Amino acid sequence: MNEDEIAILSSNNTEEITRILENFLKVNDSAFTFPFLLANNRRVSLWAALFQHLQTKSSESVHVLCLTTIRLLSRDKTELEKLICEKWIVTLIEKAGLFNFVDPEETADVDMPIKEVVVEALKCLCNIAFNSEVARALCAHTSIAQGLVARLRSYKEIPFKDDIMLFDMKLLFILTALRQDIKSKIKEELHGMDYLISCLNELVIEATETQSEVAGSSNVIEDSHNCYLQENQQAIVCEILKTQFNLMLHSGSEEPVSEADEGMYLRLMPAITTLLYAHVPTQEKLMELHSNIANLLTSVPPVFYQYLTPELHDGETAQHIYDGRNMDALQALLELFEYRLSITTSTKNQYENLSPILTVLNKSSRGCRAQRKYLRQVVLPPLRDVSRPPEKGKTLRNQLCRLLTTPVTSVRDLVAEFLFILCKEKVGRMVKYTGFGNAAGHLAQKGLMGSSRGPVLYSSSSEDSDTEEYLEAQPRIDPVVGCTRPPRSNPFEGMTDEQKEHEAMKLVNLFDKMLSEGVVKPARVGPDGRPQPVDHVLELRDHPPNRPHN
């Protein structure tokens, strides 16, 4: 776009303006930078001309084109901080129809802008708020938060709600993620969580009713399992979940839950549970939905996890049942974990991919006895084939055992804690399923290297019935590697005493070299169950490992 065309945009010739903007949009539809606007202050002139038309009622015919052009231009961060002013932000908020909902009593008397204008204005606000801290600060001084939250409870009154709801939620997510003051205002003053939960429930009801109409009332299965989210609905739900995550982040899950928060969790958990049952068009979209649910659940206290697996009443059924409870939602989380494991091919994205769902599984197994028992049944079934090390294979147990030695310490600790909880925090059981070599790091961290039992925090009923195959192989199992080993020949067979002594001295010299070079340091298990370094190997003779001393 040259200077002559920008000059025409400042005129009232709507035909020429339409031609110029349509051509600009066609050429730059996929562009994210506009270097040709750097010369002669073109960028400022272009933005000013576009907003001049947006603020002029006589230019309504080109408002959509102006907003679409601003949406494209706002992809480029260049000079954006200097360009944006409060008047322009207010203009976009007005075109997005958000001021219409600030005062609920006046909503009925104010006409919403046309759908295309509202949608494009919301897209502009999303881009500008994401790319400009100045814009976010200006938003904090407007009524945009009140408008967004007020519109949450008024979607039924908007004929094109499906077209704007997604971008409302995207804007809410951006503002709550990047502006602490807006986040606090929406959470505390405007009670945004309550309205977001209501939106989730309405979307679920809408999706269920739509499917019921398609299937016919006589063929409909249980309502909670009959939720079919369309692609647009799934996208809206994901944005709501991301916004809820922002609002709940740093809420302090270990702190006492207030009465207001308790009520909020009791409303939230059934909605989340139903969404874990929901069907979506593709497997990729399903995993995206479940990933956002898992992220949100990381901020939910464990005491509320029981509502993920409600008790089944007479006549109710489910695909996965355990101890009289519906385990379908928990199974969906396990399937998400397996999916996350399948796409994690290196340590680079291990933390990002695995830590949220591992945190959720830890909280689940700690927060609800039935869930722990179900997870143990799936993750650590009774052992049969113990001819291979625990980390070799494709089962969940095998994959988790491999993660016990990952260099990503946060993931390693989460995995170890998960397995330890499933083993009812019993050292012997942990070693049985993982091998002492894999479990040693976690046991040392817990101070359980010299202990054979953990704290009594669990039910006394036995869940560890050994199979015949395991009992038969048990005498041959090497606890260090967690599997049987084939008989090995004696390496000293056929050696004279002098040769044996020579080999022993070679070993002593190698150990001495490693000690002197600081490669290893001798240690013993202290009274607290943790490794303690010793100054000299002779101390090991005075206080042998796993032997109490005075």
N, C-alpha and C positions, 0 to 999 in steps of 0.2 A: 504494500500500500504506500503510494507516494504522497508527497505533501499536498498536491492538488486534490487528490481524493479525500484526504483528511479535511481540507478546507471545505469541500462540498458537504461533508458530514456535518459541518457546523451550520449549514444553511437549512432552509425549510423545504427543500426540494425532495419530497418523500420518494418519488420514483427513482431519482438518481441515488439516493441514500440506500434504498432497497437493493438496487443493482450492485452497488459497491460492496455492501455487506454480504450479500449472497455469494458474490465472487470470492470475497475474502474467506468466508466460511468453507467454501468448496475447496479452495487451494490449501487451507491450513487446518483442515479437520483433524489431522493426526499430529499436528505440530505442538511442541511443548516449549519452544523458545522462539523469540521473534527478534533476531539481531538487527533487522532492517529498521526497527523502531528506535534504535539508539541515536541515530543522527538527528540533529536539529530539533531536539525536544519533541520528536514525533509521538512518543509514547504518552506523554502528558497531554498533548493536544487531542489525541485519539480518545483517551479515557474521558477527558473533560467533555468532548463532543457527545459521546455515548450517554453519559449521565445527564447532560443538558436535555437530551430528548426524553430520557426516562422521567425527568421532573416536569415535562411539558405535556399537558393533557392532549393538545392538538396533534401530538406525534404518536398517539397510541397505536397507530397502524404499524409502526416499526419497533415497538417496545420488545417484542419477542426476539427480533433480529439483534437489537442492541444488547439484550441480556445474553443471548447465545454467543455474541462476540466477546462480551466481558468474561463469560465462562472460559472461552478459549484463552484469552489474554491472561487470565488469572492463574493459568498453569505455570506461567513464567514468573519466578520470584524476583527477577531483575527490577530494581527500583520500586518494588511493590510497597515496601514499608514507607517510602516517601510519598507515594501516590495516594494511599488510602486516607480518607478523612471521615469524620463522624457523619457528615451530611450524606455522603455516599452510602455508608453502612445503613443509616436510617432509611434511605431510599430503597435499598435492597430488602430490608426487613418489611417495609411497607408493601413492596411488590410481591413478597412471599406470603402476604396475607396474615402475618403473625400479629400485627397490632390489632386485628379484628377480634382477637381472643383474649386480650389483656383484661378487658372488663366484660365478664360474662353477661351482665345485664344489657350491654349494648350490642352484643353479638348479632342478635336478630335484625338489628337496624342497619348493619353495615354490610355492603355487598363485597363478596370476595372477588379479587381479580380473576380473570379467566385462567383456566387450567394451565395453558402453555406458559403464561407469564409467571404463575406461582412456581411451577416446576423449574423453569430456568433460573428464577431468582434464588431458589433454594440451592441449586447446583452452584451458582456463583458464590453464595455465602459459604458453602462447604469448602470450595477451593480457596477462597480468600482467607477464611478462618484457619485452614490447615497450613497455609503458606506464610501467614503474616501474624507476628506477635502483636503488632500495633493494632491490627484489625480485631484480634481477640480481646485486647484491652478496651477497645472502643465498644465491642459487644457487651462487655461487662458493665458499661455505663448506660446501656439501653434496657429496654424491657423485653429483650429477645428471650431470656430464660422464662419469664412469665408467659409469653406468647406460646412458646413451644410446649410447656407443661399444660397450659390451659387447653391447647388444641388436642392434647392426648385424650381428654375426656369429651371431646366434641366431634370425633371423626364421623359418628353416625349422621351428623347434620351436613356433612360435606359430600356432594355427589361424586367427586373424583378423588376420594380418600386413598384409593389404591395407588394412585399416581404420585401422591405427595408424601405418603406415610414413610416410605423408605428414606427419602431425603431429609425428612424431619428427624428421623432416628440417626441418620449419619451425622447431621449437624449437632444433635445432642451428644453423640459419642465424641466428636472432635472437641467440643467445648468443655465437656466434663473431663476429658483426658488431659487437656492442655491448659486449663484455667482452674486453679484451686478455688478461687472465690465463686465462680459460676457453679462449680461442682457442689460446694457447701450450700449455696443458696438453693439449688434444685433439691438437694437431699434434705436439708433441715427446714428451710422456710416453706418450700413449695410442695414438700412431700412427694417428690418425683417418683420414688420407688413404688408407692401405692398405685399411681396411675400407670406406670410401666407394667406392673403385674396385671392390672386390669386389662391392659392392651394385649398381653400374652393370652390371658383367658379368653378374650373376645376373638382373637385369631384362631385359637384352638376350637372354640365353639363353631366359628364360621367354617373352618375346614372340615369339621366333623359333620355339620349339617349339610354341607355341599355334597360330601360323599354319601350321606344317608339318602339324599334325594336321587343320586345316581344309582345307588344300589337297590333302593326300594326298602321300605320299612321292614318287610318280612325277612330280608336276608342280611340285615345289619348285625355285625358282631358287637361285642361290648364297646360302648362309646369311646372309652379311653384308648382302645386299640384301633379305633376306626378314624383316626385323624390323618388325613392326607393333605399335606401342605404343598401347594403349588410353588413354583420356583420363586415367584415374587413374594409370597408369604414366607417362604423359608429365609429369604434375604432380609425381610423386615424383622423376623424373629431373631436372627443372628445379630442385627444391629441393636435390638433391644437388650439382648443378653450382654453384649459388649458394653453398653451404657450402664447396665445394672452392675457389671463387674467394676466399672470405674467408681460408681457410687459406693460400693461395698468395700473397695480396696482400702487397706489400712484401718478397717473397722475394728481390728483387734479381736480375732476369733478366740483368743485365750482369755479375754476379759469377760466379766459377768455380763450376761445378755439382759438388756433392759426390757421392760414390759412391752414397749413399743416395737423394739426389734424382734422380740419373740413372736408378736402378732404378725409382723412382716414375714418372718421365716415360715410361719405356719401357712401363710397364703402362698408363698413362693414355691415351697417344695412340691405340693401337688401339681402345680403348673409345670415345673421342671420334669417331674416324673412322667406326666402325660406326653411331654415333648420327646422324652426318651423312647416312648412307644411309637412316635409318629412316623409316617412314611413320607418320603420325599422322592422327586423324580429320578435322581441318580445316587449311586453309592458315594460319589465324591461330595455331593451336597449333604448327604446324611452324615458323613464324617465331619464336615465343616460345622454342622449343627451340633453334633455331639461334642466336638472340641470346644465350642463356645460354652456349652453347658458345663463341661469339666472345668474350664477356667473359672466360671462363676462359683462352682461348688467348692473351689479352694478357699473361698472366703466365708463359707457356711460352717458354723460350729458342728463338731461331730454328733452332738446330741440330737440334731435334727435329721441326721442321715437315715434314721429308721423309717421316715416317711417316703423314702425311695422304694421301699419294699413293703407295701401295705399288706395287712392280713387279709386273706381271702375269706369271704363269707359264703354261706350256702348258695350254690348255684353259680358261683364265680369260678372262672378257670384262667389259666395262663399257660404260656409255652414253657416257662421255667418256674417250677415250684419247689420250695424247700422249707421245711418246718412250718407248713401252712401259710407261707407268705409268697407273694408274687415277686419273683426275682427277675422279671423281664428287663426292668430299668438297669439293674446291676449287671445283667448279662450284656446289655448294650454298652455299658462302660468298659467291660472286659473286652468286648469286640473292638472298641475304640483303641484300647491299649495294644491289642494285637496288630491293629492297623498301623498305629504309631511305630511299633517295633519294626514292622515290615518296610516302612519308608525311611527308617533311620539307618543309613548305611555307613556313617562315619561319626566320629566324636564331635565334629564341628557343630552339628545341630542337635546333639543328644539332649542337652539341657532344655532347649526350647520345645522339643518334641515330646519328651517323656516326663519332665518334672511335674506339670499340672496333673496329668492323669495318675501318676504315682502318688502324688499328694492326696488326691481324692480316694484312691484305693486304701491308702494308709488310714485316712480318717474313717472310711467306711468300716474297715476291719476292727478299728478301735471303738467305734461308736455304737455298733450293733452286733450282738453275739451271733444272730442268725446269718448276717451278711458275712461275718468272719468265717463261719463254718462252711458257707456256700463257696466262698472264694478259695478256701483251703481245699475243698473237694475238687475244684476245677484246676487250681494252680499246682497243688501238691497231692495228687491222688496217691493211693497206696503203691509202694514201690514193687516192681516185678523184675524187670531186667536191670540188673546192677552191674552188667559187664562193661559198661562205658562210663567215663567220668560224667558227673552231673552237668557240666557245661557243654557236652557234646550232644547234639541233636536239635530238633526243631520244636519241641514242646515248650509251653510257657515256662515251665521249671528250668529247662535247659537254657533258654534265652535270659532268664533272670539270673541264673548262676554265672553266665558269661559277663553280665553287667556288674557282678560283684568285684570284678577286677578292672573296671573301666577307669581311665585316668580322670574322668569327670567326677570329682569327689561328691558333688551334691547329688548326682544321679545314683552313684554307688551307695551313698548313705540311705537314700530313700528306698532303694531296692532291698538293701540289707534289713532295714527296719520293717519293711512290708513282710519279708519272709520270716523275720523273727516273731512278728505278731501272729502270723499264720501258724507258727510252731508253738504258740502260747508262751513265748519267751522262755522256752526250755532249750538250754545249750545243746544237750544230747540230741534232741530232735532236729535242731538247726544243722548240726554237723552231719546227721544221718542223711538229710536231703540235699545238702550243698557240698559236703566234704569240708574237713577242717581247714584245708588250705584256702578255700574260698571264703570261709566264714571268719578266719582268724582276725582280719582287720576290724570287723564290726565287734567281735567279742572283746578284743583288746580295748577298743574305744569305750565299750560298756563296762569294762572292768570285770569281765567274766572269763578271763583266760584260765583261771584256776578253779572255776566253779562248774558244777554239773547241773545246776538248776537255776531258774529265774524266779522272779517274784510271783507269788500266788495271786494272780489277778483274774483268773479264768475259771470256767466251770470245771468241775472235777470229772465229768463224764469223759470216757476215753473216746478219742476220735482217731486213734493211731493203730488200728488193727492191722498187723503185718500179714502179708500174703504168704502162701506156702513157698513160693519161689524165693521171696526175700529171706525167709527163715532158713531155707536150705543153703543159700549163698552167704549168709551172715558171717560164719566163721572165717571166710576167705576175703571179706571186705577190708580194704585198707582205709581207715577213717580219714587219713590225710587227703587222699584223692577222692574218696567217696564211692569207690567201686572195687570190684574184685580185680586181683592181679594174677596173671598166669604164674605157675611155679618157675622160679629162677634158679639157675645153677649157682653154686657157691663159688665166688670169684677167687677164693683162697685155695680152692681144691687143687692139689698137686704142687703147692708151694712149700718150700722148706721154711723153717722158723726164721732163718736169716732174711729170706725174701719177703716174708710177711712183715718183719720189723722194718725193712727198707721202705716198703710201701706205706707203712704207718708213719714213718718219719717224713716222707714226701708230703703226706696229708697235713702233718703238723706244720711243716714249713709253709705250705700254701695258706693255711689259716693264719699263721703268724704274719705273712706278707699282707694279707687282706686287712688284718687288724692294724698293722703299722701304717698302712696307706689310708686308713679311715674308710675303707670300702664297707666294712661291717663293724658292728660294735656289740659285744656280748651283753646279754640282758637276762634277767630272771623275772619271774612273776612275783610282784609284790603283794603285800597283805590286801591291797585294794583290788586285786585281780588284774592290774594293768602291768605291762612290761616296765621294768626299771633297769636302767643301765648299770653295769658293774665296772669297777675300775680294773679288775684283773680276773682272768678266767678261774683262778683258784677259789674265788668267792662262790663259784658254782658248786665246788666240792663241799664247802662248808654248809651251804644252804641249797640242796638239790631242788630242781623244779618240782612243783606240785607236792612238796613235802613240808609240813609246818615246822617252824623252828621257834625256840624260846627267845 
